Amino acid sequence: MLFFALLSRVSLVVTETFDAALFGEGVLSALSHAWRELLVPSPEGSVIPRGASLWIAPIECADISRRYILQNPHKSEHLLKMPPLNVSAEMTDPYDTENLLRVPGGFRLLAEPVKAFTVDFNSREDVEAHLNKETEISISCNASGRFDAVAVWFDLTMDDIDVLTTRPIEGNHQRASCWEQAVFPQSSLRTVDEGSSLKLSVSNKDSRVEIRVLNEEEEDKLVVPQDVVCFLNNFSWVEEFCKTADELFEMWEDLKSGTLELMDLCPFPVLGLRFLSRCGKKSRWKMTCLELSADHARLVKAVAAENGIPDSRIHFIKEDGLPERMFHLIVWNFFDPKGELDEKAIAQYPEIK
């Protein structure tokens, strides 16, 4: 990397320090420093782009919802009974990014987009005012539907004529395709009606954009790894696991009263739980499965109880703690939620074998 010292202040700064939510890469902090230390005072000093606007809109998107919220499964004799729990996926960041123009199944706006922030990069005062800023916004929904996420995009004002936008819908400005849209998923299933209002808090603090739904009732919920939510929401995949468990039960019916063990290493032990549920309460079959988090273990136990399986027949292990004993059946998942081979799981194969 090349470093050099400026001998004098400059009259122009050009920046593209933006992420999908506009402020996430610290553009405001960088420009605040530039106005203090590098640029000659305005109007002689200037910044390109001149400014930016942040837009938000509630959307319905089944693909996003399936990745973050446990859905209600369809009725089938080949599925496990699921308890009425609110289960959502863990998020390490306040938002994810998505190309909404290419999301499978598309998306639908539930309200007209609303401008949350407009910042003038050529005003030091305005830049610094937005370094830590929070605003409350009321959005009137013009369509009924399931409220799955808040979508966020931005416009960059380049000059008096040109505006670049990451807007995922048709508009008058040139689309900047190098950025995706920021998506703030909901953590529970919720619907809105046409004419109803959503109150949102939108904040930017230390280059961290956050959006919260206000006046929302606190609900008890389990928060589990995203792989678990994606796995359980793939109903056809789960159903095939359950059918396989039923077939194994019929094949091994003469063994169901013996002391036998199975290990299910899937993100959620669907096949193992289904098999134990078919064996009956007097069976001595036991299952070993992964404990990915405390809430994950609680969810496994809750589903087990719903299907008549006592806790005493379930043994939890950590991902890096495979037991050194033999099993009569091992269920091994070597695909990630995207359908690609999971390198970590593949690396376990010699030990499992």
C-alpha positions, 0 to 999 in steps of 0.5 A: 500500500502506498502512503504519502503526506499531503503538503497542502489541503486539497480542493476535491475528494472522490469517494465510493466508501459505501456498503448496501446500507450506505453508511456501513463502511464508515463513509461519514467518519471518513468525510468528517476527517477529510473536512477537518484535516484534508479539504479546503473549506467549502465552497472551494472544497467539495466532495463527489458524490455531492450527497446521498439519500437512504430509502426504506420499504417493507416487503414480502419475500418468501425466500428471505422469510424461509431463511430467517423464520421457522415457517408453519409446515403443511399438513402431512402424515410424513412430517414430525409434529411441531410445537407452536414455537416462535423460532428465528435465525441468529444474525451476527450483523443487523442486516443482510444483503440481497440482490432483490432483482434476482431473489427466487420468487421475487418480492413485493412492496407493501408500501411506497418507499420512504426516504429515511435520511438525506445527507449533504457530503459537501456540508461538514455540519450535515455530515457530522450531524448524521454520524449518530442520528436516529429518526422515527418513521411511520409508513402507511401500507398500501397492500396487505401481505406478510411483512418479511423484511425491510428493504434498504437502498440509496441514491447517490447525487453525483452532480446537478444532473446525474444520480446513481441508485441501488433501487431494486424497482424501476425508476428514473435514475441510472442503476448502480449494480455494484451494490446489492440492497440491504435487508433487515429480516423480521424475526417472527411471522407477521402480516399487515393490512392495507391501510395499516401503519408501521412505525420504524426507528432508523438509526446510524450509530458508529457506521452501524445502520439499524432498523427496529419496528416500534410498538411491537409486542415482545414475544418468547422466541428461540434463536437458533443457527440459520442452517437449522431454520433453512433445513427445517423450512425445506419441507420436501427435504424434511418429508423425505427424511421422515419417509426414510425413517418410516422405511427403516422402522419397517425394515428393522421392526424385529430390532425395535425392542433392543438396545440400539443407537443412532447418531443424527448429525444433521442441523436438526435431527429429523430422521432420528426423532421420527424413528424414535417416535415410531419405536414407541415409549418402551423402546430402548433405541437412543439418539445422539445429535448435535447441540448447536446452541442452548436454544437449539437443544431446547427446540430439539427437546420440544419437538421430541416431547411433541412426538412422545419422545422422552429426554432420556433417549436423547444425548447431545454432543458438540460439533467437534466432539464426535463420540468414540463408539459404534452406532447402528445408524448414522445420519450425516448431512454433507450439504450446506443450505445452498446445496453445496458440499460442506467442507467441514462435514466432508472432513469428518468422513474418515472419523465417521467411517 
